[in-house]
Amino acid sequence: MAVLKVTAIGNSLGVVLPREVLANLRVGKGDNLYATETRTASS
């Protein structure tokens, strides 16, 4: 599991995906990703 941090990118907010995540998802520049909300176990 990778933890992604929201950061400023120009005048917007975004996340940077590490190369390992890109490789595992088999995605690259120009591909679409869809975010799904899920519940996480609280510690």
C-alpha distance matrix in Angstrom:
0.0 3.8 6.6 9.6 13.1 16.1 18.9 22.4 23.1 26.9 28.1 24.9 21.4 18.3 14.9 14.4 11.9 11.3 13.2 10.5 8.8 12.5 13.4 10.9 12.1 15.6 16.5 18.7 21.2 23.0 20.7 19.9 16.6 16.9 15.1 15.2 15.4 14.1 14.9 12.6 14.1 16.0 16.3
3.8 0.0 3.8 6.3 9.8 12.9 15.4 18.9 19.6 23.4 24.8 21.7 18.3 15.2 11.6 11.0 8.8 8.3 11.0 9.2 7.5 11.0 12.7 11.1 12.1 15.2 15.5 17.0 19.0 21.0 19.2 18.7 15.6 16.3 14.4 15.4 15.6 15.1 16.1 14.1 16.0 17.3 17.5
6.6 3.8 0.0 3.8 6.7 10.0 12.7 16.4 17.7 21.5 22.6 19.6 16.0 13.3 10.1 10.4 9.5 9.8 13.2 12.2 10.4 13.5 15.8 14.5 14.9 18.1 17.7 18.8 20.1 22.0 20.5 19.5 16.4 16.6 14.2 15.2 14.7 14.5 15.2 13.1 15.0 15.6 15.9
9.6 6.3 3.8 0.0 3.8 6.6 9.3 12.9 14.0 17.8 18.9 15.9 12.3 9.6 6.3 7.1 7.3 8.8 12.4 12.5 10.3 12.6 15.6 15.0 14.7 17.5 16.3 16.9 17.6 19.3 18.2 17.3 14.4 15.0 12.7 14.5 14.4 15.2 16.4 15.0 17.5 18.0 18.7
13.1 9.8 6.7 3.8 0.0 3.8 6.2 10.0 11.9 15.5 16.4 13.7 10.1 8.3 6.0 7.7 9.5 11.1 14.9 15.6 13.7 15.6 18.7 18.6 18.1 20.6 19.0 19.0 19.1 20.7 20.2 19.1 16.6 16.9 14.5 16.4 16.0 17.1 18.0 16.7 19.1 18.9 19.5
16.1 12.9 10.0 6.6 3.8 0.0 3.8 7.1 9.3 12.7 13.0 10.2 6.5 5.4 5.0 8.1 10.7 13.2 16.7 18.0 15.7 16.8 20.3 20.4 19.2 21.6 19.4 19.1 18.5 19.6 19.4 18.0 15.8 16.0 13.7 16.0 15.6 17.5 18.8 18.2 20.9 20.7 21.7
18.9 15.4 12.7 9.3 6.2 3.8 0.0 3.8 6.4 9.6 10.5 8.5 5.6 5.5 6.1 8.1 11.6 13.8 17.2 19.1 17.3 18.0 21.5 22.2 21.1 23.0 20.5 19.5 18.4 19.6 20.2 19.3 17.7 18.4 16.7 19.3 19.2 21.2 22.5 21.9 24.6 24.1 24.9
22.4 18.9 16.4 12.9 10.0 7.1 3.8 0.0 3.8 6.2 7.0 5.9 4.6 6.3 8.4 10.3 14.0 16.4 19.4 21.7 20.0 20.1 23.7 24.7 23.4 24.8 21.9 20.4 18.6 19.6 20.7 20.0 19.0 19.9 18.5 21.4 21.5 24.0 25.5 25.2 27.9 27.5 28.4
23.1 19.6 17.7 14.0 11.9 9.3 6.4 3.8 0.0 3.8 6.1 5.3 5.5 6.2 8.4 9.5 13.1 15.6 18.1 20.8 19.2 18.6 22.2 23.6 22.1 23.1 19.9 17.9 15.7 16.6 18.2 17.9 17.6 19.0 18.4 21.7 22.5 25.1 27.1 27.0 30.0 29.9 31.0
26.9 23.4 21.5 17.8 15.5 12.7 9.6 6.2 3.8 0.0 3.8 5.5 7.7 9.5 12.1 13.1 16.6 19.1 21.3 24.2 22.7 21.8 25.3 27.0 25.3 25.9 22.6 20.3 17.5 18.1 20.2 20.0 20.2 21.6 21.2 24.6 25.3 28.2 30.2 30.3 33.4 33.2 34.3
28.1 24.8 22.6 18.9 16.4 13.0 10.5 7.0 6.1 3.8 0.0 3.8 7.1 10.0 13.4 15.2 18.7 21.5 23.9 26.6 24.7 23.9 27.6 28.9 26.9 27.8 24.4 22.4 19.7 19.6 21.5 20.6 20.7 21.5 20.9 24.0 24.5 27.6 29.5 30.0 33.0 32.7 34.1
24.9 21.7 19.6 15.9 13.7 10.2 8.5 5.9 5.3 5.5 3.8 0.0 3.8 6.7 10.3 12.7 16.0 19.1 21.7 24.1 21.8 21.1 24.9 25.9 23.8 24.9 21.6 20.0 17.7 17.5 18.8 17.6 17.3 17.9 17.1 20.2 20.8 23.9 25.9 26.5 29.7 29.5 31.2
21.4 18.3 16.0 12.3 10.1 6.5 5.6 4.6 5.5 7.7 7.1 3.8 0.0 3.8 7.3 10.2 13.4 16.6 19.5 21.5 19.1 19.0 22.8 23.4 21.5 23.1 20.1 19.0 17.3 17.5 18.2 16.8 15.7 16.1 14.8 17.7 17.9 20.8 22.6 22.9 26.1 25.9 27.5
18.3 15.2 13.3 9.6 8.3 5.4 5.5 6.3 6.2 9.5 10.0 6.7 3.8 0.0 3.8 6.9 9.7 13.1 15.9 17.9 15.4 15.3 19.0 19.6 17.8 19.5 16.6 15.7 14.3 14.9 15.2 14.0 12.7 13.6 12.4 15.6 16.4 19.0 21.1 21.2 24.4 24.8 26.2
14.9 11.6 10.1 6.3 6.0 5.0 6.1 8.4 8.4 12.1 13.4 10.3 7.3 3.8 0.0 3.8 6.4 9.6 12.7 14.3 12.0 12.4 16.1 16.5 15.2 17.1 14.6 14.1 13.6 14.9 14.7 13.9 12.1 13.2 12.0 15.0 15.8 17.9 19.9 19.5 22.5 23.0 24.2
14.4 11.0 10.4 7.1 7.7 8.1 8.1 10.3 9.5 13.1 15.2 12.7 10.2 6.9 3.8 0.0 3.8 6.4 9.4 11.6 9.9 10.0 13.5 14.7 13.9 15.3 13.0 12.0 11.8 14.0 14.1 14.2 12.8 14.8 14.2 17.3 18.4 20.1 22.2 21.4 24.3 25.0 25.8
11.9 8.8 9.5 7.3 9.5 10.7 11.6 14.0 13.1 16.6 18.7 16.0 13.4 9.7 6.4 3.8 0.0 3.8 6.5 8.1 6.2 6.5 9.9 10.9 10.3 11.9 10.2 10.0 10.9 13.4 12.7 13.0 11.3 13.6 13.3 16.1 17.7 19.0 21.2 20.4 23.1 24.3 25.1
11.3 8.3 9.8 8.8 11.1 13.2 13.8 16.4 15.6 19.1 21.5 19.1 16.6 13.1 9.6 6.4 3.8 0.0 3.8 5.4 5.4 6.5 8.8 10.1 10.9 12.2 11.4 11.2 12.7 15.7 15.1 16.1 14.4 16.8 16.5 19.0 20.4 21.1 23.1 21.7 24.0 25.2 25.5
13.2 11.0 13.2 12.4 14.9 16.7 17.2 19.4 18.1 21.3 23.9 21.7 19.5 15.9 12.7 9.4 6.5 3.8 0.0 3.8 5.4 5.0 6.1 8.6 9.9 10.1 9.9 9.6 11.7 15.0 14.4 16.2 15.1 18.0 18.3 20.9 22.8 23.4 25.6 24.3 26.6 28.2 28.4
10.5 9.2 12.2 12.5 15.6 18.0 19.1 21.7 20.8 24.2 26.6 24.1 21.5 17.9 14.3 11.6 8.1 5.4 3.8 0.0 3.8 5.5 5.1 6.1 8.6 9.6 10.6 11.5 14.3 17.3 15.9 17.3 15.6 18.1 18.1 20.1 21.9 21.9 23.9 22.4 24.4 26.2 26.4
8.8 7.5 10.4 10.3 13.7 15.7 17.3 20.0 19.2 22.7 24.7 21.8 19.1 15.4 12.0 9.9 6.2 5.4 5.4 3.8 0.0 3.8 5.4 5.1 6.1 8.3 8.7 10.3 13.0 15.4 13.6 14.2 12.2 14.4 14.3 16.3 18.2 18.5 20.7 19.6 22.0 23.9 24.6
12.5 11.0 13.5 12.6 15.6 16.8 18.0 20.1 18.6 21.8 23.9 21.1 19.0 15.3 12.4 10.0 6.5 6.5 5.0 5.5 3.8 0.0 3.8 5.6 5.2 5.8 5.4 6.6 9.6 12.1 10.5 11.9 10.8 13.7 14.7 17.2 19.6 20.5 23.1 22.5 25.2 27.2 28.1
13.4 12.7 15.8 15.6 18.7 20.3 21.5 23.7 22.2 25.3 27.6 24.9 22.8 19.0 16.1 13.5 9.9 8.8 6.1 5.1 5.4 3.8 0.0 3.8 5.5 4.9 6.7 8.3 11.9 14.4 12.7 14.5 13.5 16.4 17.5 19.6 22.1 22.5 25.0 24.2 26.6 28.8 29.5
10.9 11.1 14.5 15.0 18.6 20.4 22.2 24.7 23.6 27.0 28.9 25.9 23.4 19.6 16.5 14.7 10.9 10.1 8.6 6.1 5.1 5.6 3.8 0.0 3.8 5.5 8.1 10.8 14.4 16.3 13.8 14.8 13.1 15.2 16.0 17.4 19.8 19.7 22.1 21.3 23.6 26.1 26.9
12.1 12.1 14.9 14.7 18.1 19.2 21.1 23.4 22.1 25.3 26.9 23.8 21.5 17.8 15.2 13.9 10.3 10.9 9.9 8.6 6.1 5.2 5.5 3.8 0.0 3.8 5.5 8.9 12.2 13.5 10.6 11.2 9.5 11.8 13.0 14.8 17.6 18.1 20.9 20.8 23.5 26.1 27.4
15.6 15.2 18.1 17.5 20.6 21.6 23.0 24.8 23.1 25.9 27.8 24.9 23.1 19.5 17.1 15.3 11.9 12.2 10.1 9.6 8.3 5.8 4.9 5.5 3.8 0.0 3.8 7.0 10.7 12.1 9.5 11.2 10.8 13.8 15.7 17.8 20.9 21.7 24.6 24.6 27.3 29.9 31.1
16.5 15.5 17.7 16.3 19.0 19.4 20.5 21.9 19.9 22.6 24.4 21.6 20.1 16.6 14.6 13.0 10.2 11.4 9.9 10.6 8.7 5.4 6.7 8.1 5.5 3.8 0.0 3.8 7.2 8.5 6.0 8.2 8.4 11.9 14.1 16.8 20.0 21.4 24.5 24.7 27.8 30.0 31.5
18.7 17.0 18.8 16.9 19.0 19.1 19.5 20.4 17.9 20.3 22.4 20.0 19.0 15.7 14.1 12.0 10.0 11.2 9.6 11.5 10.3 6.6 8.3 10.8 8.9 7.0 3.8 0.0 3.8 6.3 5.7 8.9 10.0 13.7 16.0 19.1 22.2 23.9 27.0 27.1 30.2 32.2 33.5
21.2 19.0 20.1 17.6 19.1 18.5 18.4 18.6 15.7 17.5 19.7 17.7 17.3 14.3 13.6 11.8 10.9 12.7 11.7 14.3 13.0 9.6 11.9 14.4 12.2 10.7 7.2 3.8 0.0 3.8 5.7 8.8 10.7 14.4 16.6 20.2 23.1 25.3 28.5 28.7 32.0 33.7 35.1
23.0 21.0 22.0 19.3 20.7 19.6 19.6 19.6 16.6 18.1 19.6 17.5 17.5 14.9 14.9 14.0 13.4 15.7 15.0 17.3 15.4 12.1 14.4 16.3 13.5 12.1 8.5 6.3 3.8 0.0 3.8 6.6 9.6 13.0 15.8 19.3 22.5 25.0 28.4 29.2 32.6 34.4 36.2
20.7 19.2 20.5 18.2 20.2 19.4 20.2 20.7 18.2 20.2 21.5 18.8 18.2 15.2 14.7 14.1 12.7 15.1 14.4 15.9 13.6 10.5 12.7 13.8 10.6 9.5 6.0 5.7 5.7 3.8 0.0 3.8 6.7 10.2 13.3 16.5 19.9 22.2 25.7 26.5 30.0 32.1 34.0
19.9 18.7 19.5 17.3 19.1 18.0 19.3 20.0 17.9 20.0 20.6 17.6 16.8 14.0 13.9 14.2 13.0 16.1 16.2 17.3 14.2 11.9 14.5 14.8 11.2 11.2 8.2 8.9 8.8 6.6 3.8 0.0 3.8 6.7 10.0 13.2 16.6 19.2 22.8 24.1 27.7 29.8 31.9
16.6 15.6 16.4 14.4 16.6 15.8 17.7 19.0 17.6 20.2 20.7 17.3 15.7 12.7 12.1 12.8 11.3 14.4 15.1 15.6 12.2 10.8 13.5 13.1 9.5 10.8 8.4 10.0 10.7 9.6 6.7 3.8 0.0 3.8 6.6 9.8 13.2 15.6 19.1 20.3 23.9 26.0 28.2
16.9 16.3 16.6 15.0 16.9 16.0 18.4 19.9 19.0 21.6 21.5 17.9 16.1 13.6 13.2 14.8 13.6 16.8 18.0 18.1 14.4 13.7 16.4 15.2 11.8 13.8 11.9 13.7 14.4 13.0 10.2 6.7 3.8 0.0 3.8 6.6 10.1 12.7 16.4 18.1 21.8 23.9 26.5
15.1 14.4 14.2 12.7 14.5 13.7 16.7 18.5 18.4 21.2 20.9 17.1 14.8 12.4 12.0 14.2 13.3 16.5 18.3 18.1 14.3 14.7 17.5 16.0 13.0 15.7 14.1 16.0 16.6 15.8 13.3 10.0 6.6 3.8 0.0 3.8 6.7 9.6 13.1 14.7 18.4 20.4 23.0
15.2 15.4 15.2 14.5 16.4 16.0 19.3 21.4 21.7 24.6 24.0 20.2 17.7 15.6 15.0 17.3 16.1 19.0 20.9 20.1 16.3 17.2 19.6 17.4 14.8 17.8 16.8 19.1 20.2 19.3 16.5 13.2 9.8 6.6 3.8 0.0 3.8 6.4 10.1 12.3 16.0 18.2 21.2
15.4 15.6 14.7 14.4 16.0 15.6 19.2 21.5 22.5 25.3 24.5 20.8 17.9 16.4 15.8 18.4 17.7 20.4 22.8 21.9 18.2 19.6 22.1 19.8 17.6 20.9 20.0 22.2 23.1 22.5 19.9 16.6 13.2 10.1 6.7 3.8 0.0 3.8 7.0 9.6 13.2 15.1 18.3
14.1 15.1 14.5 15.2 17.1 17.5 21.2 24.0 25.1 28.2 27.6 23.9 20.8 19.0 17.9 20.1 19.0 21.1 23.4 21.9 18.5 20.5 22.5 19.7 18.1 21.7 21.4 23.9 25.3 25.0 22.2 19.2 15.6 12.7 9.6 6.4 3.8 0.0 3.8 6.5 10.0 12.4 15.6
14.9 16.1 15.2 16.4 18.0 18.8 22.5 25.5 27.1 30.2 29.5 25.9 22.6 21.1 19.9 22.2 21.2 23.1 25.6 23.9 20.7 23.1 25.0 22.1 20.9 24.6 24.5 27.0 28.5 28.4 25.7 22.8 19.1 16.4 13.1 10.1 7.0 3.8 0.0 3.8 6.8 9.0 12.5
12.6 14.1 13.1 15.0 16.7 18.2 21.9 25.2 27.0 30.3 30.0 26.5 22.9 21.2 19.5 21.4 20.4 21.7 24.3 22.4 19.6 22.5 24.2 21.3 20.8 24.6 24.7 27.1 28.7 29.2 26.5 24.1 20.3 18.1 14.7 12.3 9.6 6.5 3.8 0.0 3.8 6.2 9.2
14.1 16.0 15.0 17.5 19.1 20.9 24.6 27.9 30.0 33.4 33.0 29.7 26.1 24.4 22.5 24.3 23.1 24.0 26.6 24.4 22.0 25.2 26.6 23.6 23.5 27.3 27.8 30.2 32.0 32.6 30.0 27.7 23.9 21.8 18.4 16.0 13.2 10.0 6.8 3.8 0.0 3.8 6.4
16.0 17.3 15.6 18.0 18.9 20.7 24.1 27.5 29.9 33.2 32.7 29.5 25.9 24.8 23.0 25.0 24.3 25.2 28.2 26.2 23.9 27.2 28.8 26.1 26.1 29.9 30.0 32.2 33.7 34.4 32.1 29.8 26.0 23.9 20.4 18.2 15.1 12.4 9.0 6.2 3.8 0.0 3.8
16.3 17.5 15.9 18.7 19.5 21.7 24.9 28.4 31.0 34.3 34.1 31.2 27.5 26.2 24.2 25.8 25.1 25.5 28.4 26.4 24.6 28.1 29.5 26.9 27.4 31.1 31.5 33.5 35.1 36.2 34.0 31.9 28.2 26.5 23.0 21.2 18.3 15.6 12.5 9.2 6.4 3.8 0.0
